[in-house]
Amino acid sequence: MSTTRPYSPGSPEPSGGASGTSTGRQVRTLSLEGQSGVVPLARDFARQALYAWGWLPAATADQRAAAEDVLLVVSELVTNACLHAEGPEAMKIACDKKVIRIEVSDHGTGHPAPRTPHRAGRPGGHGMFIVQRLCLDWGVVRTPGMAGKTVWAELGAPA
């Protein structure tokens, strides 16, 4: 299913839907509610979007690294929702010529944060540290009067 409408963070999209705007912003949304194997499902969905948007197949090492960073951030955000927030509800991935934005919504009340101090040799707890290091910016959006949140992260497009 394909729809066309302006993108705004947190706006609903049809499940598995894709949209584009006159500004060149492409948006795809995947429903994860009640699904099993959500981390590989989300990675595959993101990989398909990267192919559709021309990030893959990557022609240069910088492009390959950028695509792998996107897939790693998807994995970390969805895994965090699984481990700490009662599971993910949906994932949205949006791209323009300069930035790719990943949003994962869940029903959890907690607030993700990198563990401090970060201890590289300690197992677990590296997810948000990785997101913080790879991304231009990231944050959390809560909808007033509703349970849950959306964790978002933005990465720069390769040159």
DSSP file with accessible surface (Angstrom, degrees, kcal/mol):
  #  RESIDUE AA STRUCTURE BP1 BP2  ACC     N-H-->O    O-->H-N    N-H-->O    O-->H-N    TCO  KAPPA ALPHA  PHI   PSI    X-CA   Y-CA   Z-CA
    1    1 A M              0   0  159      0, 0.0    17,-1.0     0, 0.0     2,-0.4   0.000 360.0 360.0 360.0 137.4    0.0    0.0    0.0
    2    2 A S  E     +a   18   0A  96     15,-0.2     2,-0.3     2,-0.0    17,-0.2  -0.979 360.0 176.9-129.6 135.3    1.4    3.4   -0.9
    3    3 A T  E     -a   19   0A  38     15,-2.8    17,-0.5    -2,-0.4     2,-0.5  -0.936  18.9-142.4-132.5 157.8    0.2    6.8    0.3
    4    4 A T  E     +a   20   0A 115     -2,-0.3    17,-0.1    15,-0.2    15,-0.1  -0.988  41.4 122.8-123.9 123.2    1.4   10.3   -0.2
    5    5 A R        -     0   0  100     15,-0.5    -2,-0.1    -2,-0.5    14,-0.0  -0.945  62.8 -76.4-167.3 159.2    1.3   13.0    2.5
    6    6 A P        -     0   0  107      0, 0.0     2,-0.4     0, 0.0    15,-0.0  -0.280  48.3-121.4 -62.3 148.2    3.7   15.3    4.4
    7    7 A Y        +     0   0   35      3,-0.0    18,-0.0    18,-0.0    87,-0.0  -0.710  34.3 168.3 -90.9 136.7    5.9   13.7    7.0
    8    8 A S    >   -     0   0   62     -2,-0.4     3,-2.2     3,-0.1     0, 0.0  -0.965  44.3 -97.9-143.1 137.0    5.8   14.8   10.6
    9    9 A P  T 3  S+     0   0   73      0, 0.0   143,-0.0     0, 0.0    94,-0.0  -0.234 107.8  14.3 -54.9 135.1    7.5   12.9   13.5
   10   10 A G  T 3  S+     0   0   52      1,-0.3    -3,-0.0   131,-0.0    93,-0.0   0.392  89.7 137.6  83.3  -3.6    5.1   10.7   15.4
   11   11 A S    <   -     0   0   23     -3,-2.2    -1,-0.3     1,-0.1     2,-0.1  -0.509  59.8-104.3 -76.4 145.2    2.3   10.9   12.7
   12   12 A P        -     0   0  110      0, 0.0    -1,-0.1     0, 0.0    17,-0.0  -0.382  36.6-172.7 -71.6 146.1    0.5    7.6   12.0
   13   13 A E        -     0   0   19     -2,-0.1     3,-0.1     4,-0.0    15,-0.0  -0.955  35.1 -92.4-128.3 153.4    1.3    5.7    8.8
   14   14 A P    >   -     0   0   30      0, 0.0     3,-2.6     0, 0.0    15,-0.4  -0.328  58.6 -85.1 -62.4 148.8   -0.5    2.6    7.5
   15   15 A S  T 3  S-     0   0   80      1,-0.3    15,-0.2    15,-0.1     3,-0.1  -0.348 115.2  -1.5 -57.6 124.8    1.2   -0.7    8.6
   16   16 A G  T 3  S+     0   0   39     13,-1.9    -1,-0.3     1,-0.2    14,-0.2   0.592 105.7 149.3  70.8   8.1    4.0   -1.5    6.2
   17   17 A G    <   -     0   0    0     -3,-2.6    12,-1.7    12,-0.3     2,-0.4  -0.250  33.8-156.6 -77.5 161.7    3.0    1.7    4.3
   18   18 A A  E     +aB   2  28A  19    -17,-1.0   -15,-2.8    10,-0.2     2,-0.3  -0.984  12.8 175.5-134.1 146.0    5.3    3.9    2.4
   19   19 A S  E     -aB   3  27A   2      8,-2.4     8,-2.6    -2,-0.4     2,-0.3  -0.987   9.8-163.9-146.3 159.5    4.8    7.6    1.5
   20   20 A G  E     -aB   4  26A  14    -17,-0.5   -15,-0.5    -2,-0.3     2,-0.3  -0.940   7.7-152.1-137.8 160.6    6.8   10.3   -0.2
   21   21 A T    >   -     0   0   26      4,-1.0     3,-2.0    -2,-0.3    -2,-0.0  -0.831  36.3-101.5-128.7 171.7    6.5   14.1   -0.4
   22   22 A S  T 3  S+     0   0  131      1,-0.3    -1,-0.0    -2,-0.3    -2,-0.0   0.712 120.0  63.2 -66.3 -17.4    7.4   16.8   -2.8
   23   23 A T  T 3  S-     0   0  109      2,-0.1    -1,-0.3     1,-0.0     3,-0.1   0.455 119.6-108.7 -84.3  -1.6   10.4   17.5   -0.6
   24   24 A G    <   +     0   0   34     -3,-2.0     2,-0.4     1,-0.3    -2,-0.1   0.557  69.0 147.3  88.0   7.5   11.8   14.1   -1.3
   25   25 A R        -     0   0   29     71,-0.1    -4,-1.0    69,-0.1     2,-0.4  -0.663  30.5-161.3 -81.3 126.6   11.1   12.7    2.2
   26   26 A Q  E     -BC  20  95A  67     69,-3.2    69,-2.7    -2,-0.4     2,-0.4  -0.904   7.0-170.9-109.1 138.5   10.3    9.0    2.1
   27   27 A V  E     +BC  19  94A   0     -8,-2.6    -8,-2.4    -2,-0.4     2,-0.4  -0.993   8.2 179.4-134.5 135.5    8.5    7.3    5.1
   28   28 A R  E     -BC  18  93A  59     65,-2.7    65,-2.9    -2,-0.4     2,-0.4  -0.997   8.5-162.6-134.1 141.2    7.8    3.7    5.8
   29   29 A T  E     - C   0  92A  11    -12,-1.7   -13,-1.9   -15,-0.4     2,-0.4  -0.976   2.2-165.8-128.0 137.5    6.0    2.2    8.9
   30   30 A L  E     - C   0  91A  22     61,-3.1    61,-2.5    -2,-0.4     2,-0.4  -0.984  17.3-137.5-123.3 124.7    6.0   -1.3   10.2
   31   31 A S  E     + C   0  90A  43     -2,-0.4    59,-0.3    59,-0.2    58,-0.1  -0.688  25.2 171.8 -78.6 129.6    3.6   -2.6   12.8
   32   32 A L    >   +     0   0    2     57,-2.5     3,-2.0    -2,-0.4    58,-0.2   0.437  30.6 128.9-115.7  -5.6    5.4   -4.8   15.4
   33   33 A E  T 3  S-     0   0   97     56,-1.6    56,-0.1     1,-0.3     3,-0.1  -0.302  86.5  -2.9 -58.1 123.8    2.5   -5.2   17.9
   34   34 A G  T 3  S+     0   0   86     54,-0.2    -1,-0.3     1,-0.2     2,-0.2   0.497 100.8 133.2  74.8   3.6    2.1   -8.9   18.7
   35   35 A Q    <   -     0   0  104     -3,-2.0     3,-0.3     1,-0.0     2,-0.3  -0.523  48.0-139.2 -83.9 153.6    4.7  -10.0   16.2
   36   36 A S  S    S+     0   0  108      1,-0.2     5,-0.1    -2,-0.2    -1,-0.0  -0.777  83.3  27.6-106.0 158.0    7.4  -12.5   17.1
   37   37 A G  S  > S+     0   0   48     -2,-0.3     4,-1.9     1,-0.1    -1,-0.2   0.904  73.0 164.3  62.0  44.0   11.0  -12.2   16.0
   38   38 A V  H  >  +     0   0   14     -3,-0.3     4,-2.8     1,-0.2     5,-0.2   0.797  62.2  59.5 -70.0 -29.8   10.7   -8.4   15.9
   39   39 A V  H  > S+     0   0   36      2,-0.2     4,-2.5     1,-0.2     5,-0.2   0.979 112.1  37.4 -66.5 -53.2   14.4   -7.5   15.8
   40   40 A P  H  > S+     0   0   75      0, 0.0     4,-2.7     0, 0.0     5,-0.2   0.895 116.7  55.0 -65.1 -32.3   15.2   -9.4   12.6
   41   41 A L  H  X S+     0   0   60     -4,-1.9     4,-2.3     2,-0.2    -2,-0.2   0.940 110.3  44.9 -62.1 -45.5   11.8   -8.3   11.2
   42   42 A A  H  X S+     0   0    0     -4,-2.8     4,-2.6     2,-0.2    -1,-0.2   0.902 113.0  50.8 -66.1 -41.2   12.6   -4.7   11.8
   43   43 A R  H  X S+     0   0   57     -4,-2.5     4,-2.8    -5,-0.2    -2,-0.2   0.923 111.2  48.1 -62.9 -43.6   16.1   -5.1   10.4
   44   44 A D  H  X S+     0   0   78     -4,-2.7     4,-2.4     2,-0.2    -2,-0.2   0.908 111.9  50.0 -62.9 -41.4   14.8   -6.7    7.2
   45   45 A F  H  X S+     0   0   20     -4,-2.3     4,-2.0    -5,-0.2    -2,-0.2   0.933 113.0  46.2 -61.9 -45.2   12.2   -3.9    6.9
   46   46 A A  H  X S+     0   0    0     -4,-2.6     4,-2.6     2,-0.2    -2,-0.2   0.907 110.7  53.2 -64.3 -41.3   14.9   -1.3    7.3
   47   47 A R  H  X S+     0   0   75     -4,-2.8     4,-2.1     1,-0.2    -2,-0.2   0.923 107.8  50.8 -60.9 -42.9   17.1   -3.1    4.8
   48   48 A Q  H  X S+     0   0  115     -4,-2.4     4,-2.4     1,-0.2    -1,-0.2   0.903 110.2  50.0 -61.2 -40.7   14.3   -3.1    2.2
   49   49 A A  H  X S+     0   0    0     -4,-2.0     4,-2.4     1,-0.2     6,-0.2   0.925 107.9  53.1 -64.0 -42.4   13.8    0.6    2.7
   50   50 A L  H  <>S+     0   0    0     -4,-2.6     5,-2.2     1,-0.2     6,-1.4   0.886 110.3  47.9 -61.9 -38.1   17.6    1.3    2.3
   51   51 A Y  H ><5S+     0   0  126     -4,-2.1     3,-1.3     4,-0.2    -1,-0.2   0.939 111.8  49.7 -64.8 -45.4   17.5   -0.6   -1.0
   52   52 A A  H 3<5S+     0   0   59     -4,-2.4    -2,-0.2     1,-0.3    -1,-0.2   0.846 113.1  47.1 -63.1 -32.7   14.4    1.3   -2.2
   53   53 A W  T 3<5S-     0   0   42     -4,-2.4    -1,-0.3    -5,-0.2    -2,-0.2   0.369 117.2-110.4 -92.6   3.0   16.1    4.6   -1.2
   54   54 A G  T < 5S+     0   0   57     -3,-1.3    -3,-0.2     2,-0.3    -4,-0.1   0.578  86.9 117.2  83.0   9.4   19.4    3.8   -2.9
   55   55 A W      < +     0   0   24     -5,-2.2    -4,-0.2    -6,-0.2    12,-0.2   0.757  66.6  81.3 -76.0 -25.9   21.5    3.4    0.2
   56   56 A L  S    S+     0   0   22     -6,-1.4    -2,-0.3     1,-0.2    -1,-0.1  -0.967  71.5  42.6-129.0 147.6   22.0   -0.2   -0.8
   57   57 A P  S    S-     0   0  105      0, 0.0     2,-0.3     0, 0.0    -1,-0.2   0.546  92.5-143.8 -68.3 140.4   23.8   -1.7   -2.6
   58   58 A A        -     0   0   18      1,-0.1    -2,-0.1    -2,-0.1    -3,-0.1  -0.598  15.5-163.7 -81.5 131.7   26.5    0.6   -1.3
   59   59 A A  S    S+     0   0   85     -2,-0.3     2,-0.3    -4,-0.1    -1,-0.1   0.754  71.8  37.6 -85.3 -26.8   29.1    1.6   -3.8
   60   60 A T  S  > S-     0   0   65      1,-0.1     4,-2.4     0, 0.0     5,-0.2  -0.811  83.7-111.7-123.9 166.4   31.7    2.9   -1.4
   61   61 A A  H  > S+     0   0   61     -2,-0.3     4,-2.6     1,-0.2     5,-0.2   0.883 118.4  54.3 -63.2 -37.7   33.0    1.9    2.1
   62   62 A D  H  > S+     0   0  117      1,-0.2     4,-2.3     2,-0.2    -1,-0.2   0.905 109.2  47.7 -63.5 -40.3   31.4    5.1    3.6
   63   63 A Q  H  > S+     0   0   54      2,-0.2     4,-2.3     1,-0.2    -2,-0.2   0.905 112.0  49.2 -68.1 -40.6   28.0    4.1    2.1
   64   64 A R  H  X S+     0   0  128     -4,-2.4     4,-2.5     2,-0.2    -2,-0.2   0.925 111.9  49.0 -62.2 -44.5   28.3    0.5    3.4
   65   65 A A  H  X S+     0   0   48     -4,-2.6     4,-2.4     2,-0.2    -2,-0.2   0.913 110.3  51.0 -63.2 -41.2   29.2    1.8    6.9
   66   66 A A  H  X S+     0   0   14     -4,-2.3     4,-2.1     2,-0.2    -1,-0.2   0.924 111.2  47.7 -63.3 -43.0   26.3    4.2    6.9
   67   67 A A  H  X S+     0   0    0     -4,-2.3     4,-2.2     1,-0.2    -2,-0.2   0.919 112.2  49.5 -64.8 -42.1   23.8    1.5    5.9
   68   68 A E  H  X S+     0   0  103     -4,-2.5     4,-2.4     1,-0.2    -1,-0.2   0.883 108.2  54.2 -65.1 -36.1   25.3   -0.9    8.6
   69   69 A D  H  X S+     0   0   54     -4,-2.4     4,-2.6     2,-0.2    -1,-0.2   0.918 107.4  50.6 -62.5 -42.7   25.0    1.9   11.2
   70   70 A V  H  X S+     0   0    0     -4,-2.1     4,-2.5     1,-0.2    -2,-0.2   0.946 111.6  47.5 -59.0 -47.6   21.3    2.3   10.3
   71   71 A L  H  X S+     0   0    0     -4,-2.2     4,-2.3     1,-0.2    -1,-0.2   0.881 111.5  50.8 -64.7 -36.1   20.7   -1.4   10.7
   72   72 A L  H  X S+     0   0   62     -4,-2.4     4,-2.5     2,-0.2    -1,-0.2   0.929 110.2  48.9 -67.0 -42.8   22.6   -1.5   14.0
   73   73 A V  H  X S+     0   0    0     -4,-2.6     4,-2.7     2,-0.2     5,-0.3   0.920 109.9  52.3 -64.4 -41.4   20.5    1.5   15.4
   74   74 A V  H  X S+     0   0    0     -4,-2.5     4,-2.5     1,-0.2     5,-0.3   0.954 110.8  48.4 -56.1 -49.5   17.3   -0.3   14.3
   75   75 A S  H  X S+     0   0   14     -4,-2.3     4,-2.5     1,-0.2    -2,-0.2   0.914 112.9  47.3 -58.0 -45.2   18.4   -3.4   16.2
   76   76 A E  H  X S+     0   0   40     -4,-2.5     4,-2.5     2,-0.2    -1,-0.2   0.921 113.3  46.5 -66.6 -43.5   19.3   -1.5   19.3
   77   77 A L  H  X S+     0   0    4     -4,-2.7     4,-1.8     2,-0.2    -2,-0.2   0.924 116.4  44.0 -67.2 -42.4   16.1    0.5   19.5
   78   78 A V  H  X S+     0   0    0     -4,-2.5     4,-2.1    -5,-0.3    -2,-0.2   0.920 113.4  51.5 -69.6 -40.9   13.9   -2.5   18.9
   79   79 A T  H  X S+     0   0   41     -4,-2.5     4,-2.7    -5,-0.3     5,-0.2   0.925 108.1  52.3 -61.0 -42.5   15.8   -4.6   21.3
   80   80 A N  H  X S+     0   0   31     -4,-2.5     4,-2.8     1,-0.2     5,-0.3   0.908 108.1  51.1 -60.1 -41.2   15.5   -1.9   24.0
   81   81 A A  H  X S+     0   0    3     -4,-1.8     6,-2.5     1,-0.2     4,-1.4   0.890 112.4  47.7 -63.7 -36.5   11.7   -1.9   23.5
   82   82 A C  H  < S+     0   0   55     -4,-2.1     4,-0.2     4,-0.2    -2,-0.2   0.919 119.9  36.6 -67.8 -43.9   11.7   -5.7   23.9
   83   83 A L  H  < S+     0   0  122     -4,-2.7    -2,-0.2    -5,-0.1    -3,-0.2   0.808 133.6  18.3 -80.9 -32.8   13.8   -5.7   27.0
   84   84 A H  H  < S+     0   0  137     -4,-2.8    26,-0.3    -5,-0.2    -3,-0.2   0.426 122.0  45.3-123.6  -1.1   12.7   -2.6   28.8
   85   85 A A  S  < S-     0   0    3     -4,-1.4    22,-0.8    -5,-0.3    23,-0.6  -0.015 105.5 -94.9-143.2  33.8    9.3   -1.5   27.5
   86   86 A E  S    S-     0   0  157     -4,-0.2    -4,-0.2    21,-0.1    -5,-0.1   0.717  85.4 -58.8  63.7  18.3    6.8   -4.4   27.1
   87   87 A G  S    S-     0   0   17     -6,-2.5    20,-0.8    -7,-0.2    21,-0.2   0.151  70.8 -68.3  92.3 152.7    7.8   -4.8   23.4
   88   88 A P  E     - D   0 106A  10      0, 0.0    18,-0.3     0, 0.0   -54,-0.2  -0.467  29.1-165.0 -77.6 148.4    7.7   -2.4   20.4
   89   89 A E  E     -     0   0A  69     16,-3.7   -57,-2.5     1,-0.4   -56,-1.6   0.822  69.4 -18.1 -94.2 -45.9    4.4   -1.3   18.9
   90   90 A A  E     -CD  31 105A  21     15,-1.2    15,-2.5   -59,-0.3    -1,-0.4  -0.986  51.5-141.4-158.0 160.0    5.7    0.1   15.6
   91   91 A M  E     -CD  30 104A   0    -61,-2.5   -61,-3.1    -2,-0.3     2,-0.4  -0.998  14.1-167.8-128.9 134.3    8.8    1.3   13.8
   92   92 A K  E     -CD  29 103A  12     11,-2.9    11,-2.9    -2,-0.4     2,-0.4  -0.965   1.2-171.0-119.0 137.6    8.9    4.2   11.4
   93   93 A I  E     +CD  28 102A   0    -65,-2.9   -65,-2.7    -2,-0.4     2,-0.4  -0.999   8.3 179.3-129.5 128.9   11.9    4.9    9.1
   94   94 A A  E     -CD  27 101A   0      7,-2.7     7,-3.2    -2,-0.4     2,-0.4  -0.977   2.9-173.3-132.8 146.6   12.1    8.1    7.2
   95   95 A C  E     +CD  26 100A   7    -69,-2.7   -69,-3.2    -2,-0.4     2,-0.2  -0.999  12.4 168.5-143.8 138.0   14.7    9.5    4.8
   96   96 A D        -     0   0   54      3,-2.1   -72,-0.1    -2,-0.4   -71,-0.1  -0.619  60.7 -77.6-124.5-164.0   15.5   12.6    2.9
   97   97 A K  S    S+     0   0  192     -2,-0.2     3,-0.1     1,-0.2   -73,-0.0   0.720 126.9  27.5 -72.6 -17.1   18.7   13.4    1.1
   98   98 A K  S    S+     0   0  165      1,-0.2    59,-2.8    58,-0.1     2,-0.4   0.719 119.6  33.3-114.6 -28.8   20.6   14.3    4.3
   99   99 A V  E     - E   0 156A  29     57,-0.3    -3,-2.1     2,-0.0     2,-0.4  -0.981  50.5-155.5-139.1 143.2   19.1   12.4    7.2
  100  100 A I  E     -DE  95 155A   0     55,-2.8    55,-2.6    -2,-0.4     2,-0.4  -0.971  19.2-160.0-114.0 133.8   17.5    9.1    8.0
  101  101 A R  E     -DE  94 154A  21     -7,-3.2    -7,-2.7    -2,-0.4     2,-0.4  -0.968   5.0-165.8-118.8 131.8   15.2    9.0   11.1
  102  102 A I  E     -DE  93 153A   0     51,-2.9    51,-2.2    -2,-0.4     2,-0.4  -0.959   6.5-174.6-115.9 131.7   14.2    5.8   12.9
  103  103 A E  E     -DE  92 152A   9    -11,-2.9   -11,-2.9    -2,-0.4     2,-0.5  -0.998   5.8-173.1-127.9 131.5   11.3    5.9   15.4
  104  104 A V  E     -DE  91 151A   1     47,-2.7    47,-2.7    -2,-0.4     2,-0.3  -0.987  10.0-161.2-124.1 118.8   10.3    3.0   17.6
  105  105 A S  E     +DE  90 150A  22    -15,-2.5   -16,-3.7    -2,-0.5   -15,-1.2  -0.753  17.1 163.0-100.3 147.8    7.1    3.3   19.6
  106  106 A D  E     -DE  88 149A   7     43,-2.3    43,-1.7    -2,-0.3   -20,-0.1  -0.899  46.6-113.9-150.2 176.9    6.3    1.2   22.7
  107  107 A H  S    S+     0   0   59    -22,-0.8    41,-0.4   -20,-0.8   -21,-0.1   0.348  72.4 121.0 -98.2   2.4    4.0    1.1   25.7
  108  108 A G        -     0   0    1    -23,-0.6    -2,-0.2   -21,-0.2    40,-0.1  -0.262  52.8-153.3 -72.3 157.0    6.7    1.4   28.3
  109  109 A T        +     0   0  114     38,-0.1    -1,-0.1     2,-0.1   -24,-0.1   0.580  63.0 100.6-102.6 -14.5    7.0    4.2   30.8
  110  110 A G        -     0   0   40    -26,-0.3   -26,-0.0     1,-0.1    -2,-0.0  -0.103  68.2-128.0 -69.3 169.7   10.8    4.2   31.3
  111  111 A H        -     0   0  124     29,-0.0    -1,-0.1     2,-0.0    -2,-0.1  -0.973  22.1-130.6-121.8 114.9   13.2    6.6   29.7
  112  112 A P        +     0   0   22      0, 0.0    28,-0.0     0, 0.0   -32,-0.0  -0.363  35.0 164.6 -65.9 145.8   16.2    5.1   27.8
  113  113 A A        -     0   0   65     -2,-0.0    15,-0.2     3,-0.0    16,-0.2  -0.967  42.2 -99.2-156.8 145.6   19.6    6.5   28.7
  114  114 A P        -     0   0   23      0, 0.0     2,-0.2     0, 0.0    12,-0.1  -0.406  48.1-107.0 -63.5 140.7   23.2    5.4   28.1
  115  115 A R        -     0   0  111     10,-0.7     0, 0.0    -2,-0.1     0, 0.0  -0.531  42.2-122.8 -67.5 134.5   24.7    3.7   31.1
  116  116 A T  S    S+     0   0  124      1,-0.2     2,-0.1    -2,-0.2     3,-0.0  -0.996  93.6  31.6-129.9 138.6   27.2    5.8   32.9
  117  117 A P  S    S-     0   0   86      0, 0.0     2,-0.4     0, 0.0    -1,-0.2   0.611  93.4-141.0 -71.8 147.1   29.9    5.3   33.5
  118  118 A H        -     0   0   58     -2,-0.1     2,-0.6    -4,-0.0    -2,-0.1  -0.620  14.0-164.0 -75.6 128.4   30.1    3.2   30.3
  119  119 A R    >   -     0   0  137     -2,-0.4     3,-1.6     1,-0.1    -1,-0.0  -0.915   5.7-163.6-117.7 104.6   32.2    0.0   30.9
  120  120 A A  T 3  S+     0   0   84     -2,-0.6    -1,-0.1     1,-0.3     6,-0.0   0.798  87.3  52.5 -58.6 -33.5   33.2   -1.5   27.5
  121  121 A G  T 3  S+     0   0   83      2,-0.1    -1,-0.3     0, 0.0    -2,-0.0   0.565  89.1  93.9 -83.1  -6.7   34.2   -4.9   29.0
  122  122 A R  S <  S-     0   0   95     -3,-1.6    -3,-0.1     2,-0.1     2,-0.1  -0.711  79.8-118.8 -89.8 132.1   30.9   -5.4   30.9
  123  123 A P  S    S+     0   0  115      0, 0.0    -2,-0.1     0, 0.0    -1,-0.1  -0.386  73.9   8.4 -70.1 145.8   28.2   -7.4   29.1
  124  124 A G  S    S+     0   0   47      1,-0.1    -2,-0.1    -2,-0.1     0, 0.0   0.189  88.1  78.1  74.4 163.2   24.9   -5.7   28.3
  125  125 A G        +     0   0   32      1,-0.1   -10,-0.7    -7,-0.1     4,-0.3   0.637  62.8 108.2  78.9  15.5   23.9   -2.1   28.6
  126  126 A H     >  +     0   0   47      1,-0.1     4,-2.7     2,-0.1     5,-0.2   0.570  47.7  93.9 -98.8  -9.6   25.6   -0.8   25.5
  127  127 A G  H  > S+     0   0    8      1,-0.2     4,-2.3     2,-0.2     5,-0.1   0.918  90.9  35.6 -54.7 -55.7   22.6   -0.2   23.3
  128  128 A M  H  > S+     0   0    8    -15,-0.2     4,-2.7     2,-0.2    -1,-0.2   0.817 114.6  58.1 -74.9 -24.6   21.9    3.5   24.0
  129  129 A F  H  > S+     0   0   50     -4,-0.3     4,-2.2     2,-0.2    -1,-0.2   0.932 108.8  46.5 -64.2 -43.1   25.6    4.2   24.2
  130  130 A I  H  X S+     0   0   46     -4,-2.7     4,-2.4     2,-0.2     5,-0.2   0.938 112.6  49.5 -62.9 -46.3   25.9    2.8   20.7
  131  131 A V  H  X S+     0   0    0     -4,-2.3     4,-2.0     1,-0.2    -2,-0.2   0.941 111.0  50.0 -59.1 -46.2   22.9    4.8   19.5
  132  132 A Q  H  < S+     0   0   96     -4,-2.7    -1,-0.2     1,-0.2    -2,-0.2   0.899 113.5  45.6 -59.9 -40.2   24.4    8.0   21.1
  133  133 A R  H  < S+     0   0  179     -4,-2.2    -1,-0.2     1,-0.2    -2,-0.2   0.843 118.0  40.9 -73.8 -35.3   27.8    7.4   19.4
  134  134 A L  H  < S+     0   0   55     -4,-2.4     2,-0.2    -5,-0.2    -2,-0.2   0.736 104.2  76.0 -85.9 -23.5   26.4    6.6   15.9
  135  135 A C     <  -     0   0   17     -4,-2.0    20,-0.2    -5,-0.2     3,-0.1  -0.569  69.1-139.0 -99.6 154.0   23.6    9.2   15.6
  136  136 A L  S    S-     0   0  116     18,-2.6     2,-0.3     1,-0.3    19,-0.2   0.874  91.1 -21.1 -67.0 -39.7   23.5   12.9   15.0
  137  137 A D  E     -F  154   0A  91     17,-1.2    17,-2.7    -6,-0.1    -1,-0.3  -0.972  62.1-173.6-162.9 159.9   20.8   13.1   17.7
  138  138 A W  E     +F  153   0A  46     -2,-0.3     2,-0.3    15,-0.2    15,-0.2  -0.970  13.8 150.9-155.0 162.1   18.3   11.0   19.5
  139  139 A G  E     -F  152   0A  15     13,-2.2    13,-2.5    -2,-0.3     2,-0.4  -0.971  36.8 -96.9-172.6-172.6   15.5   11.5   22.0
  140  140 A V  E     -F  151   0A  31     -2,-0.3     2,-0.5    11,-0.2    11,-0.2  -0.988  22.1-163.6-130.1 135.1   12.1   10.4   23.4
  141  141 A V  E     -F  150   0A  68      9,-2.9     9,-2.6    -2,-0.4     2,-0.4  -0.984   6.8-165.4-119.3 128.4    8.7   11.8   22.6
  142  142 A R        -     0   0  102     -2,-0.5     7,-0.2     7,-0.2     5,-0.1  -0.909  18.1-133.3-111.0 143.1    5.7   11.1   24.9
  143  143 A T    >   -     0   0   72      5,-0.4     3,-2.0    -2,-0.4    -2,-0.0  -0.855  32.8-116.0 -94.2 118.2    2.1   11.7   23.9
  144  144 A P  T 3  S+     0   0  122      0, 0.0     3,-0.1     0, 0.0    -1,-0.0  -0.258  96.6  12.8 -56.0 135.6    0.4   13.6   26.7
  145  145 A G  T 3  S+     0   0   91      1,-0.2     2,-0.3     0, 0.0    -2,-0.0   0.478 111.2  95.9  79.9   1.8   -2.4   11.6   28.3
  146  146 A M  S <  S-     0   0  134     -3,-2.0    -1,-0.2     2,-0.1    -3,-0.2  -0.922  74.5-115.4-124.4 152.1   -1.3    8.3   26.7
  147  147 A A  S    S+     0   0   81     -2,-0.3   -39,-0.2    -3,-0.1   -38,-0.1  -0.502  75.1  25.8 -78.2 151.5    0.8    5.4   27.9
  148  148 A G        -     0   0    8    -41,-0.4    -5,-0.4    -2,-0.2     2,-0.3  -0.319  66.3-125.2  95.0-174.2    4.1    4.7   26.1
  149  149 A K  E     -E  106   0A  13    -43,-1.7   -43,-2.3    -7,-0.2     2,-0.4  -0.952  11.3-116.7-160.8 172.2    6.6    6.7   24.1
  150  150 A T  E     -EF 105 141A  24     -9,-2.6    -9,-2.9    -2,-0.3     2,-0.5  -0.997  20.5-157.5-125.0 123.4    8.5    7.0   20.8
  151  151 A V  E     -EF 104 140A  11    -47,-2.7   -47,-2.7    -2,-0.4     2,-0.3  -0.893  19.6-173.3 -98.4 127.3   12.3    6.7   20.9
  152  152 A W  E     -EF 103 139A  34    -13,-2.5   -13,-2.2    -2,-0.5     2,-0.3  -0.881  13.0-175.9-124.0 154.9   13.8    8.3   17.8
  153  153 A A  E     -EF 102 138A   0    -51,-2.2   -51,-2.9    -2,-0.3     2,-0.4  -0.990  10.1-152.9-147.1 144.0   17.3    8.6   16.4
  154  154 A E  E     -EF 101 137A  46    -17,-2.7   -18,-2.6    -2,-0.3   -17,-1.2  -0.977   9.1-172.9-123.7 134.9   18.7   10.4   13.3
  155  155 A L  E     -E  100   0A   5    -55,-2.6   -55,-2.8    -2,-0.4     2,-0.2  -0.939  26.8-113.3-121.9 148.2   21.8    9.5   11.3
  156  156 A G  E     -E   99   0A  31     -2,-0.3   -57,-0.3   -57,-0.2   -58,-0.1  -0.493  30.5-113.7 -80.1 146.5   23.4   11.4    8.5
  157  157 A A        -     0   0   31    -59,-2.8    -1,-0.1    -2,-0.2   -94,-0.0  -0.468  39.9 -99.5 -72.1 148.7   23.4   10.2    4.9
  158  158 A P              0   0   37      0, 0.0    -1,-0.1     0, 0.0   -95,-0.1  -0.348 360.0 360.0 -68.1 152.8   26.8    9.3    3.5
  159  159 A A              0   0  128     -3,-0.1   -96,-0.1    -2,-0.0   -97,-0.0  -0.279 360.0 360.0 -65.1 360.0   28.5   11.8    1.3
